[in-house]
Protein backbone atom coordinates (compact mmCIF):
# COMPACT_ATOMS: atom_id res chain seq x y z
CA UNK A 1 0.00 0.00 0.00
CA UNK A 2 1.40 3.41 -0.95
CA UNK A 3 2.48 5.55 2.00
CA UNK A 4 0.17 8.46 2.60
CA UNK A 5 1.58 11.81 1.50
CA UNK A 6 2.23 13.72 4.74
CA UNK A 7 2.87 17.11 3.13
CA UNK A 8 0.24 19.76 2.63
CA UNK A 9 -0.21 22.33 -0.08
CA UNK A 10 -2.70 24.50 1.81
CA UNK A 11 -0.21 25.83 4.37
CA UNK A 12 0.34 29.61 4.80
CA UNK A 13 2.27 31.31 1.99
CA UNK A 14 2.96 34.49 3.94
CA UNK A 15 4.63 35.28 7.26
CA UNK A 16 8.05 34.32 8.63
CA UNK A 17 9.92 31.24 7.49
CA UNK A 18 9.52 28.38 9.92
CA UNK A 19 13.24 27.87 10.52
CA UNK A 20 13.50 31.54 11.53
CA UNK A 21 10.58 31.16 13.93
CA UNK A 22 12.15 28.08 15.53
CA UNK A 23 15.53 29.79 15.82
CA UNK A 24 13.99 32.91 17.38
CA UNK A 25 12.20 30.68 19.90
CA UNK A 26 15.52 29.16 20.92
CA UNK A 27 14.34 25.72 19.82
CA UNK A 28 17.26 25.19 17.46
CA UNK A 29 19.66 26.89 15.11
CA UNK A 30 18.27 27.55 11.63
CA UNK A 31 20.26 24.65 10.24
CA UNK A 32 18.93 22.24 12.88
CA UNK A 33 15.42 23.63 12.38
CA UNK A 34 15.60 22.75 8.68
CA UNK A 35 16.37 19.13 9.62
CA UNK A 36 13.42 19.12 12.03
CA UNK A 37 11.13 20.32 9.25
CA UNK A 38 12.48 17.71 6.81
CA UNK A 39 11.85 15.02 9.44
CA UNK A 40 8.19 16.01 9.70
CA UNK A 41 8.50 17.15 13.31
CA UNK A 42 7.05 20.61 12.67
CA UNK A 43 3.38 21.36 12.06
CA UNK A 44 1.45 24.54 11.26
CA UNK A 45 -2.15 24.54 12.42
CA UNK A 46 -1.95 20.77 12.79
CA UNK A 47 -0.58 20.12 9.30
CA UNK A 48 2.91 18.78 8.62
CA UNK A 49 5.11 21.60 7.39
CA UNK A 50 7.44 21.63 4.40
CA UNK A 51 10.90 23.12 4.12
CA UNK A 52 10.51 26.74 3.03
CA UNK A 53 7.14 26.97 4.73
CA UNK A 54 5.95 30.06 6.55
CA UNK A 55 3.65 30.98 9.41
CA UNK A 56 1.91 34.20 10.35
CA UNK A 57 1.12 35.56 13.83
CA UNK A 58 -2.23 33.73 13.93
CA UNK A 59 -0.86 30.34 12.91
CA UNK A 60 0.03 27.75 15.55
CA UNK A 61 3.51 26.28 15.05
CA UNK A 62 4.27 23.05 16.92
CA UNK A 63 7.45 21.03 17.33
CA UNK A 64 6.93 17.37 18.18
CA UNK A 65 3.31 18.21 18.98
CA UNK A 66 4.14 21.00 21.42
CA UNK A 67 3.37 24.64 20.62
CA UNK A 68 6.41 26.79 19.90
CA UNK A 69 6.41 29.97 21.98
CA UNK A 70 6.76 32.78 19.44
CA UNK A 71 9.17 35.47 20.50
CA UNK A 72 9.95 38.93 19.33
CA UNK A 73 13.11 39.70 17.38
CA UNK A 74 14.65 41.22 20.51
CA UNK A 75 17.25 38.75 21.71
CA UNK A 76 19.32 38.58 24.88
CA UNK A 77 22.95 37.47 24.95
CA UNK A 78 25.12 37.10 28.05
CA UNK A 79 28.82 36.48 28.53
CA UNK A 80 29.62 34.27 31.52
CA UNK A 81 32.76 33.09 33.27
CA UNK A 82 31.84 29.41 33.47
CA UNK A 83 33.52 27.84 36.48
CA UNK A 84 35.00 24.36 36.47
CA UNK A 85 32.58 21.65 37.56
CA UNK A 86 29.58 23.16 35.75
CA UNK A 87 28.03 21.43 32.73
CA UNK A 88 26.76 23.36 29.69
CA UNK A 89 23.76 21.15 28.98
CA UNK A 90 20.39 22.71 29.79
CA UNK A 91 19.43 19.83 32.08
CA UNK A 92 21.87 17.22 33.36
CA UNK A 93 20.64 13.65 33.75
CA UNK A 94 23.02 13.15 36.69
CA UNK A 95 21.71 16.18 38.53
CA UNK A 96 24.95 18.16 38.27
CA UNK A 97 24.84 21.95 38.33
CA UNK A 98 24.36 23.46 34.86
CA UNK A 99 25.18 26.90 33.46
CA UNK A 100 21.50 27.87 33.31
CA UNK A 101 21.42 27.54 37.11
CA UNK A 102 23.78 30.53 37.20
CA UNK A 103 21.69 32.72 34.90
CA UNK A 104 18.44 34.71 35.10
CA UNK A 105 15.45 32.61 34.07
CA UNK A 106 15.04 33.52 30.39
CA UNK A 107 12.86 31.65 27.91
CA UNK A 108 14.88 30.16 25.07
CA UNK A 109 18.27 30.86 26.67
CA UNK A 110 20.92 28.33 25.66
CA UNK A 111 24.69 28.08 25.60
CA UNK A 112 26.61 28.84 22.41
CA UNK A 113 28.72 25.76 21.87
CA UNK A 114 30.15 24.26 25.01
CA UNK A 115 32.96 24.06 27.47
CA UNK A 116 33.38 20.64 29.01
CA UNK A 117 32.76 20.19 32.72
CA UNK A 118 36.46 20.39 33.62
CA UNK A 119 37.07 23.55 31.55
CA UNK A 120 36.32 27.15 32.46
CA UNK A 121 36.21 30.66 31.10
CA UNK A 122 34.25 32.64 28.53
CA UNK A 123 30.90 31.16 27.53
CA UNK A 124 28.07 32.89 25.69
CA UNK A 125 24.40 32.22 26.37
CA UNK A 126 21.76 33.61 24.06
CA UNK A 127 18.15 33.41 22.89
CA UNK A 128 19.32 34.03 19.31
CA UNK A 129 19.52 30.86 17.22
CA UNK A 130 21.08 32.72 14.28
CA UNK A 131 23.91 33.96 16.48
CA UNK A 132 24.49 30.42 17.72
CA UNK A 133 24.81 29.18 14.15
CA UNK A 134 27.29 31.93 13.20
CA UNK A 135 29.47 31.17 16.21
CA UNK A 136 29.45 27.38 16.01
CA UNK A 137 29.25 26.33 12.36
CA UNK A 138 32.71 25.40 10.97
CA UNK A 139 32.21 27.41 7.77
CA UNK A 140 32.41 30.66 9.74
CA UNK A 141 35.88 29.76 11.12
CA UNK A 142 35.14 31.61 14.36
CA UNK A 143 38.32 32.08 16.41
CA UNK A 144 38.48 31.04 20.06
CA UNK A 145 41.56 31.44 22.26
CA UNK A 146 42.46 29.40 25.34
CA UNK A 147 45.02 29.57 28.11
CA UNK A 148 46.16 26.01 28.72
CA UNK A 149 48.29 24.56 31.52
CA UNK A 150 49.87 21.14 30.94
CA UNK A 151 51.76 18.45 32.81
CA UNK A 152 55.06 18.50 30.95
CA UNK A 153 57.36 20.82 29.08
CA UNK A 154 56.30 22.71 25.98
CA UNK A 155 59.33 22.05 23.83
CA UNK A 156 60.18 23.56 20.45
CA UNK A 157 59.38 20.18 18.94
CA UNK A 158 55.91 20.21 20.54
CA UNK A 159 55.22 23.73 19.24
CA UNK A 160 56.37 22.69 15.77
CA UNK A 161 54.10 19.63 15.86
CA UNK A 162 51.11 21.76 16.90
CA UNK A 163 51.74 24.27 14.13
CA UNK A 164 52.05 21.47 11.58
CA UNK A 165 48.89 19.73 12.77
CA UNK A 166 48.27 16.72 15.00
CA UNK A 167 46.52 13.64 13.62
CA UNK A 168 43.46 12.70 15.71
CA UNK A 169 40.89 9.97 15.11
CA UNK A 170 38.46 12.55 13.68
CA UNK A 171 40.99 14.37 11.50
CA UNK A 172 43.94 16.73 11.69
CA UNK A 173 43.87 19.26 14.54
CA UNK A 174 45.78 22.37 13.49
CA UNK A 175 45.52 25.44 15.75
CA UNK A 176 45.58 28.82 14.02
CA UNK A 177 47.97 30.27 16.60
CA UNK A 178 50.31 28.95 19.30
CA UNK A 179 52.05 31.08 21.94
CA UNK A 180 54.09 29.36 24.70
CA UNK A 181 53.40 30.58 28.24
CA UNK A 182 54.52 29.69 31.74
CA UNK A 183 53.49 26.11 32.45
CA UNK A 184 51.68 25.78 29.14
CA UNK A 185 50.58 27.92 26.21
CA UNK A 186 47.92 30.06 24.57
CA UNK A 187 46.22 28.23 21.75
CA UNK A 188 43.71 29.54 19.19
CA UNK A 189 41.39 27.34 17.15
CA UNK A 190 38.79 28.05 14.49
CA UNK A 191 36.68 24.95 15.07
CA UNK A 192 35.18 23.29 18.10
CA UNK A 193 35.41 19.52 18.02
CA UNK A 194 34.69 17.68 21.24
CA UNK A 195 37.58 18.08 23.72
CA UNK A 196 39.78 19.00 20.78
CA UNK A 197 42.51 20.85 22.67
CA UNK A 198 42.77 18.20 25.37
CA UNK A 199 43.00 15.40 22.83
CA UNK A 200 45.52 17.29 20.70
CA UNK A 201 47.89 17.88 23.59
CA UNK A 202 47.42 14.39 25.01
CA UNK A 203 48.56 13.05 21.61
CA UNK A 204 51.85 14.86 22.30
CA UNK A 205 52.09 13.42 25.84
CA UNK A 206 51.10 16.77 27.36
CA UNK A 207 48.02 16.11 29.50
CA UNK A 208 46.02 19.25 30.24
CA UNK A 209 45.72 20.21 33.90
CA UNK A 210 43.70 23.38 33.38
CA UNK A 211 41.92 24.86 30.35
CA UNK A 212 40.52 28.40 30.28
CA UNK A 213 38.80 30.09 27.34
CA UNK A 214 39.86 33.75 27.26
CA UNK A 215 38.49 35.01 23.94
CA UNK A 216 35.80 34.53 21.29
CA UNK A 217 36.31 36.68 18.19
CA UNK A 218 37.47 39.95 19.74
CA UNK A 219 35.40 39.52 22.92
CA UNK A 220 37.65 38.86 25.91
CA UNK A 221 36.96 37.33 29.32
CA UNK A 222 38.49 40.45 30.83
CA UNK A 223 38.10 40.85 34.58
CA UNK A 224 35.06 38.60 35.04
CA UNK A 225 35.33 36.24 38.00
CA UNK A 226 33.92 32.68 38.11
CA UNK A 227 30.09 32.64 37.90
CA UNK A 228 29.95 36.36 37.02
CA UNK A 229 28.11 37.42 33.87
CA UNK A 230 26.81 40.49 32.10
CA UNK A 231 24.53 41.17 29.17
CA UNK A 232 26.15 42.10 25.86
CA UNK A 233 25.16 45.28 24.06
CA UNK A 234 25.46 45.81 20.30
CA UNK A 235 29.15 46.68 20.60
CA UNK A 236 29.81 43.46 22.47
CA UNK A 237 27.97 41.46 19.82
CA UNK A 238 30.02 43.13 17.10
CA UNK A 239 33.19 42.17 18.93
CA UNK A 240 32.27 38.53 19.34
CA UNK A 241 31.49 38.33 15.60
CA UNK A 242 34.62 40.23 14.61
CA UNK A 243 37.09 38.63 12.21
CA UNK A 244 39.68 41.38 12.68
CA UNK A 245 42.95 40.93 14.56
CA UNK A 246 42.33 40.73 18.33
CA UNK A 247 42.72 43.87 20.42
CA UNK A 248 46.40 44.12 21.40
CA UNK A 249 45.75 45.95 24.69
CA UNK A 250 43.26 43.35 25.89
CA UNK A 251 45.63 40.59 24.85
CA UNK A 252 48.37 42.17 27.00
CA UNK A 253 45.96 42.48 29.94
CA UNK A 254 45.01 38.83 29.50
CA UNK A 255 48.66 37.80 29.58
CA UNK A 256 49.18 39.82 32.75
CA UNK A 257 46.23 38.16 34.47
CA UNK A 258 46.86 34.57 33.44
CA UNK A 259 50.62 34.50 32.81
HUHUUR-V197334 format. One record per pair of residues at least 24 apart in sequence whose ideal C-beta (glycine too) atoms are under 8 Angstrom apart, sorted by the first residue. I is the first residue (numbers start at 1). J is the second residue. D is the distance in whole Angstrom. If there is no record, write none. Layout:
i = [I;I]
j = [J;J]
d = [D;D]
//
This chain:
i = [6;6;7;7;8;8;8;8;10;11;11;11;11;11;11;11;12;12;12;12;12;12;13;14;14;15;15;15;15;15;16;16;16;17;17;17;18;18;18;18;18;18;18;20;21;21;21;21;22;22;22;22;23;23;23;23;24;24;24;24;24;24;24;24;24;25;25;25;25;25;25;26;26;26;26;26;26;26;27;27;27;27;28;29;29;29;29;29;29;30;30;30;31;31;33;36;69;69;71;71;71;75;75;75;75;76;76;76;76;76;77;77;77;77;77;77;77;77;77;77;78;78;78;78;78;78;78;78;78;79;79;79;79;79;79;79;79;79;79;80;80;80;80;80;80;80;80;81;81;81;81;81;81;81;81;81;81;81;82;82;82;82;82;82;82;83;83;83;84;84;84;84;85;85;86;87;88;88;88;88;88;99;99;100;102;102;103;112;113;114;115;116;116;116;118;119;119;119;120;120;120;120;120;121;121;121;121;121;121;121;122;122;122;122;122;122;122;122;123;124;124;124;125;131;131;134;135;135;135;136;138;138;141;141;142;142;142;143;143;143;143;143;143;143;143;143;144;144;144;144;144;144;144;145;145;145;145;145;145;145;145;146;146;146;146;146;146;146;146;146;147;147;147;147;147;147;147;147;147;148;148;148;148;148;148;148;148;148;148;149;149;149;149;149;149;150;150;150;150;150;150;150;150;151;151;151;151;152;152;152;154;154;154;154;158;158;159;161;162;162;162;166;166;166;167;168;168;168;168;168;173;173;175;181;181;181;182;183;184;186;186;188;212;214;214;215;215;216;217;217;217;218;218;218;218;218;220;220;220;220;220;220;221;222;222;223]
j = [40;48;48;50;47;48;49;50;47;44;45;47;49;50;53;54;44;53;54;55;56;59;54;54;56;54;55;56;57;59;54;55;56;52;53;54;42;44;49;53;54;55;61;130;55;61;68;70;61;63;68;129;128;129;130;133;70;71;72;73;75;108;127;128;129;68;69;70;71;108;129;71;107;108;109;110;127;129;63;68;108;129;129;129;130;132;133;136;137;129;130;133;133;137;129;63;107;108;107;108;127;126;127;128;131;106;109;126;127;231;124;125;126;127;128;131;231;232;236;237;103;109;124;125;126;229;230;231;232;122;123;124;219;224;229;230;232;236;240;122;123;124;125;224;227;228;229;120;121;122;123;221;224;225;226;227;228;229;115;119;120;121;122;123;226;120;226;227;117;118;119;120;117;118;117;117;113;114;115;116;123;123;125;125;227;229;229;136;192;192;213;194;195;198;211;211;212;213;210;211;212;213;226;146;147;211;212;213;214;221;213;214;215;216;219;220;221;224;213;216;232;240;229;237;241;241;216;240;241;192;190;191;190;191;190;216;217;176;188;189;190;215;216;217;243;246;188;189;190;192;213;215;216;177;186;187;188;213;214;215;246;186;187;188;189;197;211;212;213;214;181;184;186;211;212;214;254;258;259;184;185;186;187;197;201;208;210;211;212;183;184;208;209;210;211;183;184;185;201;206;207;208;209;206;207;208;209;205;206;207;180;184;185;206;204;206;185;204;187;200;204;200;203;204;203;193;196;199;200;203;199;200;200;255;258;259;259;259;210;214;255;215;258;254;258;246;254;240;241;242;243;242;244;246;247;250;246;247;250;251;253;254;254;250;253;257]
d = [6;5;6;5;4;6;8;7;7;5;8;6;6;7;5;8;6;7;5;6;6;6;6;6;6;4;5;4;7;7;6;6;8;7;7;6;6;7;6;5;7;6;7;8;6;6;7;7;8;7;6;7;8;3;6;8;8;5;8;7;8;8;8;8;7;5;6;7;6;6;8;7;7;3;7;6;5;6;6;6;8;7;6;5;8;5;4;7;8;6;6;6;6;7;7;7;6;8;7;6;7;6;5;4;7;6;7;7;5;6;6;7;4;8;6;7;7;5;8;6;6;8;7;5;7;5;7;5;7;6;7;6;7;7;6;6;6;7;8;8;5;7;6;8;8;7;4;7;7;7;8;6;4;6;5;7;5;7;5;8;6;6;8;4;8;6;4;6;7;6;7;5;6;8;7;5;8;4;6;8;7;7;7;8;5;7;7;6;5;8;6;8;6;8;7;4;7;7;8;7;5;7;7;7;8;8;4;4;6;6;5;6;7;6;7;7;4;8;7;7;8;7;8;7;8;7;7;7;8;6;8;5;4;8;7;7;6;7;6;8;5;8;8;6;8;8;7;6;8;7;6;7;5;8;6;7;5;7;5;4;7;7;5;8;8;6;6;6;5;7;7;7;6;8;5;5;8;5;8;5;6;7;6;6;7;6;7;5;8;5;4;7;5;4;8;7;5;8;6;4;6;6;6;7;5;8;5;6;5;7;5;7;5;7;5;6;8;6;7;7;7;5;5;7;8;8;8;6;7;7;7;4;8;8;8;6;5;7;8;8;8;8;7;5;7;6;7;5;6;5;7;4;6;5;6;8;8;7;5;8;8;6;7;7;8;8]
//
